[in-house]
Amino acid sequence: MKKYTIVFDIGGLFIKTAVMNALGKLVPDSYMIYPSKSKESKDELLAHFVELIKQQTNRIMDKTFRIDGIGYAFPGPFDYEEGISYIRGVDKFENIYGVNLRQELTARLANESWFAGKHSPDFHIVFENDANLFALGEYAAGKARAYGRALCLTIGTGAGSAFLEEGSLVKYREDVPEHGWIYNQPFRDSIVDDYISKRGIVRLMREAGLDDGLDVKNVAEMAREGDPQAIGVFHRFGDMIGEMLLPFLEAFRPEAVVIGGQIVKSQELFLDRVRQALSGCDVALEVTDDTSLSAFAGVSLLLRQTINETKARETYGRDPGNSRIPS
């Protein structure tokens, strides 16, 4: 009997999802994108999450199969161990603030007849920071695999980060910021997140005197067409990324920096400037085009690790927790 995991990359606008096989490989035709419905009520959001699980389950074509688990790459703030969202004040997922999503989803799935008999006894629901899962996925099957130590950076609406050493996340050590998160670290007159992000580019657009009606995509297109102001925006953005990275490179000494996120769609506009800023450092610069695929591989790896850890705990007679669905 073949085993699968269902993985989700949750964003404020869209949810990307796929089914992974036991080897951590993407099942053909299972990569889907849905609206996130992040402004809906608690009940509507949970019903949406369950419906997406149902749709992905229906994409598994084997006659006999079991689902080992469901994993979520979820933005923060979030208690990933317990499965509780603490997102608020950013106009998304406000209505599930303080909600234990693991408990809620477990209870709802237990009442769904279509899910009965399709999950394994080891079934788990896990949550993790999207940047951490990106890093784990890059180590499992991506650009970080070739390096013993890597700093993984995702740039989109904010700056996500993770520090990897031999495939393990480094979160609480003197040479990395707490949790491995750089977003809240001091930078210039504020914090990293205000500069190394979409709004950081918007700030540079304003400073360049560009029309307030333009968005980042418009300015990227202008830069590709040779507009000097637009080109300057992305050059300065690349300079800032390099400037921001320098103290972390000095402390952690990674062999590589792996960059993902929405910003890599415009990598040709700023990446050379990042390389120039880091020219004095002995570090490789790698870029991953599809951050979600990396996160999927990371979720799949995390689920396998969680199941193995739970089995080990059960061997010693301890309660593995409440993330299971009754058989």
C-alpha positions in Angstrom: 0.0 0.0 0.0 1.5 3.3 -1.1 1.8 6.2 1.4 1.4 9.9 0.6 1.5 13.3 2.3 -0.5 16.4 1.4 1.4 19.7 1.6 0.3 23.3 1.6 2.1 26.6 1.2 -0.2 29.2 2.8 -0.1 32.8 1.6 -2.2 35.8 2.2 -3.6 35.7 -1.4 -3.1 32.1 -2.6 -2.6 28.6 -1.3 -0.2 26.4 -3.2 -0.6 22.7 -2.6 0.7 19.3 -3.8 0.7 15.6 -3.0 4.1 14.0 -2.3 4.9 10.3 -2.5 6.8 8.3 0.1 10.1 9.4 -1.5 9.3 13.1 -1.1 8.6 13.5 -4.9 5.7 15.5 -6.3 2.8 13.4 -7.6 2.1 14.4 -11.3 -0.8 16.8 -11.8 -1.2 17.4 -8.1 0.4 20.9 -7.9 -2.5 23.3 -7.6 -3.1 27.0 -6.7 -6.2 28.1 -4.9 -7.4 31.5 -3.4 -6.5 31.7 0.3 -9.8 33.2 1.4 -7.7 34.7 4.2 -10.3 37.4 5.1 -13.2 34.9 5.6 -14.7 33.9 9.0 -13.1 31.1 11.1 -15.7 28.5 10.0 -15.4 29.4 6.4 -11.6 29.3 6.5 -11.6 25.9 8.2 -14.2 24.5 5.8 -12.0 25.8 2.9 -8.9 24.1 4.3 -10.8 20.8 4.7 -12.2 21.1 1.1 -8.7 21.5 -0.3 -7.6 18.4 1.6 -10.5 16.5 0.0 -9.6 17.8 -3.5 -6.0 16.7 -3.1 -7.0 13.3 -1.6 -9.1 12.8 -4.8 -6.0 13.4 -6.9 -4.4 10.2 -5.6 -5.0 7.6 -8.3 -3.9 4.4 -6.5 -6.7 2.1 -5.6 -5.2 1.5 -2.2 -3.3 4.2 -0.4 -2.9 5.9 3.0 -2.1 9.5 3.8 0.6 9.7 6.4 0.1 13.3 7.1 -0.7 16.9 6.1 1.8 19.7 6.4 1.5 23.4 6.3 4.0 26.1 5.5 2.3 28.9 7.4 3.3 32.6 7.8 3.9 33.9 11.3 3.5 34.8 14.0 2.5 31.3 14.7 3.0 28.7 17.4 4.2 25.9 15.1 4.6 23.2 17.7 1.0 23.6 18.9 -0.5 24.7 15.6 -1.9 28.0 16.8 -2.1 31.1 14.6 -1.3 34.5 16.1 -1.6 36.5 12.9 -3.3 39.8 13.2 -3.1 43.4 12.2 -2.0 42.5 8.6 -5.5 42.1 7.0 -5.2 38.3 6.6 -6.2 35.3 8.7 -7.5 37.7 11.4 -10.4 35.4 12.2 -8.3 32.4 13.2 -6.2 34.4 15.7 -5.6 32.1 18.7 -7.2 29.1 17.0 -5.6 25.7 17.4 -5.7 24.7 13.7 -4.3 21.2 14.4 -7.2 20.4 16.8 -9.8 22.0 14.6 -8.7 20.3 11.4 -8.2 16.9 13.2 -11.8 17.1 14.6 -13.3 18.1 11.2 -11.5 15.4 9.3 -12.5 12.8 11.8 -16.2 13.6 10.9 -15.6 13.4 7.1 -16.7 10.0 5.6 -14.5 10.5 2.5 -11.4 10.6 4.8 -12.3 7.5 6.8 -9.9 4.7 6.1 -7.6 6.8 3.9 -5.2 7.9 6.7 -2.5 5.8 8.2 -2.3 5.0 12.0 0.7 7.4 12.1 -1.2 10.3 10.6 0.0 13.7 11.8 -0.7 17.3 11.0 2.3 19.6 11.2 3.0 23.3 10.8 6.3 25.1 10.3 7.6 28.5 9.3 7.6 28.8 5.5 11.3 30.0 5.4 12.3 27.0 7.6 10.5 24.6 5.2 12.1 26.3 2.2 15.5 25.7 3.8 14.8 22.0 4.7 13.5 21.4 1.2 16.5 23.1 -0.4 18.7 20.8 1.6 16.6 17.7 0.8 16.4 18.3 -2.9 17.7 21.7 -3.9 20.5 24.2 -4.0 21.5 23.9 -0.3 22.1 20.2 -0.7 25.8 20.7 -1.8 26.7 22.8 1.2 27.4 21.9 4.8 26.3 25.3 6.1 23.8 27.6 4.3 21.8 30.8 5.0 18.5 30.5 3.3 16.6 33.7 2.5 13.1 34.3 1.2 12.1 37.8 0.0 8.5 38.7 -0.7 6.1 40.6 1.5 8.8 40.2 4.2 12.2 38.7 4.8 12.1 35.1 5.8 15.3 33.3 6.9 16.7 30.0 8.1 20.2 28.9 9.0 21.2 25.3 8.1 24.1 23.2 9.3 24.3 19.6 7.8 20.6 19.7 7.1 19.5 20.8 10.6 18.0 24.1 11.4 20.1 26.3 13.7 17.8 28.4 15.8 19.3 29.1 19.2 23.0 29.7 19.0 25.3 32.7 19.5 26.2 32.9 15.8 22.5 33.2 14.6 19.6 35.5 15.6 17.0 34.0 17.8 14.8 31.4 15.9 17.1 32.0 12.9 14.9 35.0 12.0 16.5 38.1 10.5 13.3 40.0 9.8 13.3 41.8 13.1 17.0 42.5 13.3 18.1 46.2 13.3 18.9 47.6 9.9 19.6 51.2 8.9 16.9 53.2 10.7 14.4 50.4 11.3 14.5 46.6 10.9 15.4 44.2 8.1 11.7 43.5 7.2 11.1 47.2 6.3 13.9 47.2 3.7 14.4 43.6 2.4 10.8 43.1 1.2 8.2 44.3 -1.3 7.6 47.5 0.8 11.4 48.0 0.8 11.3 48.2 -3.0 8.3 50.5 -2.8 10.3 52.8 -0.5 13.1 52.9 -3.1 10.5 53.7 -5.8 9.3 56.7 -3.8 12.9 57.9 -3.2 13.5 57.7 -6.9 10.5 59.9 -7.6 8.5 57.2 -9.5 4.8 57.5 -9.9 2.9 56.4 -6.8 0.5 54.5 -9.1 3.1 52.1 -10.2 3.6 48.7 -8.5 6.8 46.6 -8.2 5.9 44.5 -11.2 5.5 47.7 -13.3 8.8 49.0 -12.2 10.5 45.7 -13.0 9.1 45.8 -16.5 10.4 49.4 -16.9 13.8 48.3 -15.7 13.9 45.5 -18.3 13.0 48.1 -20.9 15.9 50.2 -19.9 14.4 53.0 -17.8 17.3 54.4 -15.7 15.2 55.2 -12.6 13.7 51.8 -12.5 17.1 50.1 -13.0 18.5 52.3 -10.2 15.7 51.0 -7.8 16.7 47.4 -8.3 20.4 48.2 -8.2 20.0 49.9 -4.8 17.8 47.0 -3.6 20.6 44.5 -4.5 23.1 46.7 -2.6 20.8 46.7 0.4 20.5 42.9 0.4 24.3 42.6 0.4 24.7 45.2 3.1 22.1 43.4 5.3 23.7 40.0 4.8 27.2 40.9 5.7 27.0 40.7 9.6 25.1 37.4 9.4 27.8 36.0 7.0 30.5 37.1 9.4 28.9 35.5 12.4 27.6 32.2 10.9 30.2 31.7 8.1 27.9 29.9 5.6 29.3 28.3 2.5 26.2 29.5 0.5 23.3 31.9 0.6 20.2 30.5 -1.1 17.6 33.1 -2.1 14.0 32.3 -2.9 10.6 34.1 -2.7 8.6 36.2 -5.1 11.6 38.6 -5.6 13.6 36.0 -7.6 11.3 36.6 -10.6 13.3 39.8 -11.0 16.7 38.3 -10.1 18.4 39.6 -13.3 17.7 43.1 -12.1 19.5 43.0 -8.7 21.5 39.8 -8.3 24.7 41.1 -9.7 24.7 43.9 -7.2 24.3 41.4 -4.4 27.3 39.6 -5.7 29.3 42.8 -5.9 28.3 43.6 -2.3 29.5 40.2 -1.1 32.6 40.0 -3.3 34.8 40.1 -0.2 33.1 37.0 1.3 33.9 33.4 0.5 30.3 32.5 -0.1 28.3 31.1 -3.0 25.1 32.8 -4.1 22.3 30.4 -5.2 18.8 31.2 -6.4 15.7 28.9 -6.4 13.0 29.8 -8.9 10.0 28.0 -7.2 10.1 28.5 -3.4 6.8 26.6 -3.0 8.3 23.4 -4.5 11.1 23.7 -2.0 8.7 24.2 0.9 6.7 21.1 -0.3 9.8 19.0 -0.1 10.6 20.5 3.4 7.1 19.7 4.6 7.4 16.2 3.4 10.7 15.8 5.2 9.3 17.3 8.4 6.4 14.9 8.4 8.7 11.9 8.0 10.9 13.2 10.8 7.8 13.8 13.0 6.4 10.4 12.4 9.8 8.7 13.2 10.2 10.8 16.4 6.6 9.9 17.5 7.3 6.2 17.0 10.5 6.5 19.0 8.6 8.2 21.8 5.9 5.5 21.8 8.6 2.9 22.2 9.2 4.5 25.6 5.5 4.7 26.5 5.0 8.4 26.2 2.0 10.2 24.8 2.8 11.5 21.3 0.3 14.2 21.4 -3.1 15.1 20.0 -2.4 15.5 16.3 -3.9 12.1 15.3 -7.2 11.2 13.8 -8.9 8.3 15.5 -8.7 5.1 13.4 
